[in-house]
Amino acid sequence: MARDAKNVYFYVRTLQQLTPRTDSNWMWLLIDADLNPKIGWEGYDFILNRTLDGNHTWLEKNAGGWKWERIAKVAFEVKGAELMLAIPRKLLGLTGTDDMGLDFKWWDNPQMQGDIMRVYLDGDVAPDGRFNYRYVGKSELSPGSDSDKE
Protein backbone atom coordinates (compact mmCIF):
# COMPACT_ATOMS: atom_id res chain seq x y z
CA MET A 1 0.00 0.00 0.00
CA ALA A 2 1.07 3.56 -0.69
CA ARG A 3 -0.54 6.99 -0.62
CA ASP A 4 -0.31 10.50 -1.90
CA ALA A 5 -2.38 13.63 -1.21
CA LYS A 6 -5.33 12.39 -3.31
CA ASN A 7 -5.34 8.57 -3.28
CA VAL A 8 -4.41 5.42 -1.44
CA TYR A 9 -3.01 2.68 -3.65
CA PHE A 10 -3.28 -1.07 -3.19
CA TYR A 11 -1.20 -3.66 -5.01
CA VAL A 12 -1.26 -7.42 -4.68
CA ARG A 13 0.85 -10.01 -6.44
CA THR A 14 -0.06 -13.66 -6.17
CA LEU A 15 2.10 -16.74 -6.69
CA GLN A 16 0.01 -17.90 -9.65
CA GLN A 17 -1.97 -15.95 -12.23
CA LEU A 18 -5.16 -14.45 -10.83
CA THR A 19 -8.42 -16.23 -11.58
CA PRO A 20 -10.80 -14.44 -13.96
CA ARG A 21 -12.49 -11.48 -12.33
CA THR A 22 -15.83 -12.94 -13.43
CA ASP A 23 -15.50 -15.58 -10.68
CA SER A 24 -17.89 -14.97 -7.79
CA ASN A 25 -16.33 -13.54 -4.63
CA TRP A 26 -13.18 -12.49 -6.50
CA MET A 27 -10.31 -10.77 -4.65
CA TRP A 28 -12.19 -8.85 -1.99
CA LEU A 29 -10.30 -6.05 -0.31
CA LEU A 30 -11.59 -5.26 3.18
CA ILE A 31 -10.56 -1.92 4.69
CA ASP A 32 -10.77 -0.62 8.26
CA ALA A 33 -10.23 3.10 7.64
CA ASP A 34 -10.92 4.29 11.20
CA LEU A 35 -8.93 1.60 13.07
CA ASN A 36 -11.96 1.02 15.28
CA PRO A 37 -12.83 -2.70 15.53
CA LYS A 38 -16.27 -1.85 16.96
CA ILE A 39 -17.46 0.01 13.85
CA GLY A 40 -18.33 -1.72 10.57
CA TRP A 41 -18.60 -5.40 9.72
CA GLU A 42 -16.11 -7.09 12.05
CA GLY A 43 -14.30 -3.71 12.09
CA TYR A 44 -14.16 -3.31 8.31
CA ASP A 45 -15.67 -0.07 7.04
CA PHE A 46 -15.30 -0.70 3.31
CA ILE A 47 -15.16 -3.55 0.82
CA LEU A 48 -13.98 -3.57 -2.80
CA ASN A 49 -14.46 -6.11 -5.58
CA ARG A 50 -17.65 -7.54 -4.11
CA THR A 51 -19.45 -5.88 -7.01
CA LEU A 52 -17.63 -5.52 -10.34
CA ASP A 53 -18.82 -3.44 -13.28
CA GLY A 54 -16.65 -3.81 -16.39
CA ASN A 55 -13.23 -2.31 -15.70
CA HIS A 56 -14.45 -0.80 -12.44
CA THR A 57 -15.10 -2.14 -8.99
CA TRP A 58 -17.48 -0.63 -6.51
CA LEU A 59 -16.21 0.80 -3.25
CA GLU A 60 -18.92 -0.13 -0.78
CA LYS A 61 -19.37 1.29 2.71
CA ASN A 62 -20.68 -0.79 5.58
CA ALA A 63 -24.32 -0.09 6.48
CA GLY A 64 -24.50 -2.38 9.52
CA GLY A 65 -23.99 -6.12 9.78
CA TRP A 66 -23.34 -7.69 6.38
CA LYS A 67 -25.01 -4.81 4.53
CA TRP A 68 -23.02 -2.66 2.12
CA GLU A 69 -23.96 0.41 0.11
CA ARG A 70 -22.22 1.40 -3.10
CA ILE A 71 -20.56 4.79 -2.87
CA ALA A 72 -18.28 5.06 -5.90
CA LYS A 73 -16.76 3.19 -8.83
CA VAL A 74 -13.01 2.67 -8.68
CA ALA A 75 -10.87 1.71 -11.67
CA PHE A 76 -8.56 -1.28 -11.31
CA GLU A 77 -5.99 -3.05 -13.43
CA VAL A 78 -5.17 -6.74 -13.58
CA LYS A 79 -2.07 -8.13 -15.29
CA GLY A 80 -1.34 -11.81 -14.81
CA ALA A 81 -0.68 -12.28 -11.09
CA GLU A 82 -0.98 -8.56 -10.21
CA LEU A 83 -3.92 -6.40 -9.19
CA MET A 84 -3.62 -2.65 -8.73
CA LEU A 85 -6.18 -0.04 -7.71
CA ALA A 86 -6.35 3.53 -6.45
CA ILE A 87 -9.03 4.85 -4.11
CA PRO A 88 -9.60 8.57 -3.56
CA ARG A 89 -8.74 9.32 0.08
CA LYS A 90 -11.85 11.43 0.55
CA LEU A 91 -14.06 8.37 -0.16
CA LEU A 92 -12.43 6.60 2.80
CA GLY A 93 -12.80 9.65 5.05
CA LEU A 94 -9.05 10.35 4.90
CA THR A 95 -8.23 13.99 4.27
CA GLY A 96 -5.17 15.97 3.29
CA THR A 97 -1.65 14.70 3.80
CA ASP A 98 -1.95 14.31 7.56
CA ASP A 99 -0.78 11.21 9.38
CA MET A 100 -3.04 8.28 8.66
CA GLY A 101 -3.42 4.63 9.41
CA LEU A 102 -5.65 1.83 8.23
CA ASP A 103 -5.93 -1.94 8.35
CA PHE A 104 -6.70 -4.11 5.35
CA LYS A 105 -7.07 -7.73 4.29
CA TRP A 106 -7.34 -9.53 0.95
CA TRP A 107 -9.87 -12.38 0.82
CA ASP A 108 -10.32 -14.38 -2.35
CA ASN A 109 -13.16 -16.81 -2.96
CA PRO A 110 -15.04 -16.91 0.36
CA GLN A 111 -17.79 -19.50 0.22
CA MET A 112 -20.16 -17.94 2.75
CA GLN A 113 -20.66 -14.17 2.87
CA GLY A 114 -21.06 -12.45 6.20
CA ASP A 115 -19.30 -15.03 8.39
CA ILE A 116 -15.84 -13.85 9.48
CA MET A 117 -14.95 -17.33 10.74
CA ARG A 118 -14.85 -18.44 7.10
CA VAL A 119 -11.44 -16.76 6.73
CA TYR A 120 -10.06 -19.89 8.42
CA LEU A 121 -11.80 -22.24 5.99
CA ASP A 122 -12.45 -20.71 2.57
CA GLY A 123 -10.39 -19.44 -0.31
CA ASP A 124 -7.18 -17.53 0.24
CA VAL A 125 -6.64 -14.71 2.70
CA ALA A 126 -3.71 -12.43 3.26
CA PRO A 127 -2.68 -12.16 5.94
CA ASP A 128 -3.89 -15.44 7.47
CA GLY A 129 -6.85 -15.79 9.80
CA ARG A 130 -8.09 -12.71 11.61
CA PHE A 131 -4.82 -10.80 11.17
CA ASN A 132 -4.68 -7.58 9.12
CA TYR A 133 -2.02 -5.65 7.32
CA ARG A 134 -1.57 -2.24 8.92
CA TYR A 135 -0.46 0.83 7.02
CA VAL A 136 0.76 3.83 8.97
CA GLY A 137 1.72 6.91 6.99
CA LYS A 138 3.41 9.81 8.69
CA SER A 139 3.43 13.34 7.36
CA GLU A 140 6.74 14.48 5.97
CA LEU A 141 9.52 14.66 8.53
CA SER A 142 12.46 17.00 8.27
CA PRO A 143 15.84 15.21 8.06
CA GLY A 144 17.52 14.83 11.43
CA SER A 145 14.37 15.45 13.49
CA ASP A 146 13.88 13.46 16.69
CA SER A 147 10.90 11.67 15.11
CA ASP A 148 13.16 10.53 12.29
CA LYS A 149 15.35 8.58 14.74
CA GLU A 150 12.59 6.41 16.21
C-alpha positions in Angstrom: 0.0 0.0 0.0 1.1 3.6 -0.7 -0.5 7.0 -0.6 -0.3 10.5 -1.9 -2.4 13.6 -1.2 -5.3 12.4 -3.3 -5.3 8.6 -3.3 -4.4 5.4 -1.4 -3.0 2.7 -3.7 -3.3 -1.1 -3.2 -1.2 -3.7 -5.0 -1.3 -7.4 -4.7 0.9 -10.0 -6.4 -0.1 -13.7 -6.2 2.1 -16.7 -6.7 0.0 -17.9 -9.7 -2.0 -16.0 -12.2 -5.2 -14.5 -10.8 -8.4 -16.2 -11.6 -10.8 -14.4 -14.0 -12.5 -11.5 -12.3 -15.8 -12.9 -13.4 -15.5 -15.6 -10.7 -17.9 -15.0 -7.8 -16.3 -13.5 -4.6 -13.2 -12.5 -6.5 -10.3 -10.8 -4.7 -12.2 -8.9 -2.0 -10.3 -6.0 -0.3 -11.6 -5.3 3.2 -10.6 -1.9 4.7 -10.8 -0.6 8.3 -10.2 3.1 7.6 -10.9 4.3 11.2 -8.9 1.6 13.1 -12.0 1.0 15.3 -12.8 -2.7 15.5 -16.3 -1.8 17.0 -17.5 0.0 13.8 -18.3 -1.7 10.6 -18.6 -5.4 9.7 -16.1 -7.1 12.0 -14.3 -3.7 12.1 -14.2 -3.3 8.3 -15.7 -0.1 7.0 -15.3 -0.7 3.3 -15.2 -3.6 0.8 -14.0 -3.6 -2.8 -14.5 -6.1 -5.6 -17.6 -7.5 -4.1 -19.5 -5.9 -7.0 -17.6 -5.5 -10.3 -18.8 -3.4 -13.3 -16.7 -3.8 -16.4 -13.2 -2.3 -15.7 -14.4 -0.8 -12.4 -15.1 -2.1 -9.0 -17.5 -0.6 -6.5 -16.2 0.8 -3.3 -18.9 -0.1 -0.8 -19.4 1.3 2.7 -20.7 -0.8 5.6 -24.3 -0.1 6.5 -24.5 -2.4 9.5 -24.0 -6.1 9.8 -23.3 -7.7 6.4 -25.0 -4.8 4.5 -23.0 -2.7 2.1 -24.0 0.4 0.1 -22.2 1.4 -3.1 -20.6 4.8 -2.9 -18.3 5.1 -5.9 -16.8 3.2 -8.8 -13.0 2.7 -8.7 -10.9 1.7 -11.7 -8.6 -1.3 -11.3 -6.0 -3.1 -13.4 -5.2 -6.7 -13.6 -2.1 -8.1 -15.3 -1.3 -11.8 -14.8 -0.7 -12.3 -11.1 -1.0 -8.6 -10.2 -3.9 -6.4 -9.2 -3.6 -2.6 -8.7 -6.2 0.0 -7.7 -6.4 3.5 -6.5 -9.0 4.8 -4.1 -9.6 8.6 -3.6 -8.7 9.3 0.1 -11.9 11.4 0.5 -14.1 8.4 -0.2 -12.4 6.6 2.8 -12.8 9.7 5.0 -9.1 10.3 4.9 -8.2 14.0 4.3 -5.2 16.0 3.3 -1.7 14.7 3.8 -2.0 14.3 7.6 -0.8 11.2 9.4 -3.0 8.3 8.7 -3.4 4.6 9.4 -5.6 1.8 8.2 -5.9 -1.9 8.3 -6.7 -4.1 5.3 -7.1 -7.7 4.3 -7.3 -9.5 0.9 -9.9 -12.4 0.8 -10.3 -14.4 -2.4 -13.2 -16.8 -3.0 -15.0 -16.9 0.4 -17.8 -19.5 0.2 -20.2 -17.9 2.7 -20.7 -14.2 2.9 -21.1 -12.4 6.2 -19.3 -15.0 8.4 -15.8 -13.9 9.5 -14.9 -17.3 10.7 -14.9 -18.4 7.1 -11.4 -16.8 6.7 -10.1 -19.9 8.4 -11.8 -22.2 6.0 -12.4 -20.7 2.6 -10.4 -19.4 -0.3 -7.2 -17.5 0.2 -6.6 -14.7 2.7 -3.7 -12.4 3.3 -2.7 -12.2 5.9 -3.9 -15.4 7.5 -6.9 -15.8 9.8 -8.1 -12.7 11.6 -4.8 -10.8 11.2 -4.7 -7.6 9.1 -2.0 -5.6 7.3 -1.6 -2.2 8.9 -0.5 0.8 7.0 0.8 3.8 9.0 1.7 6.9 7.0 3.4 9.8 8.7 3.4 13.3 7.4 6.7 14.5 6.0 9.5 14.7 8.5 12.5 17.0 8.3 15.8 15.2 8.1 17.5 14.8 11.4 14.4 15.4 13.5 13.9 13.5 16.7 10.9 11.7 15.1 13.2 10.5 12.3 15.4 8.6 14.7 12.6 6.4 16.2 
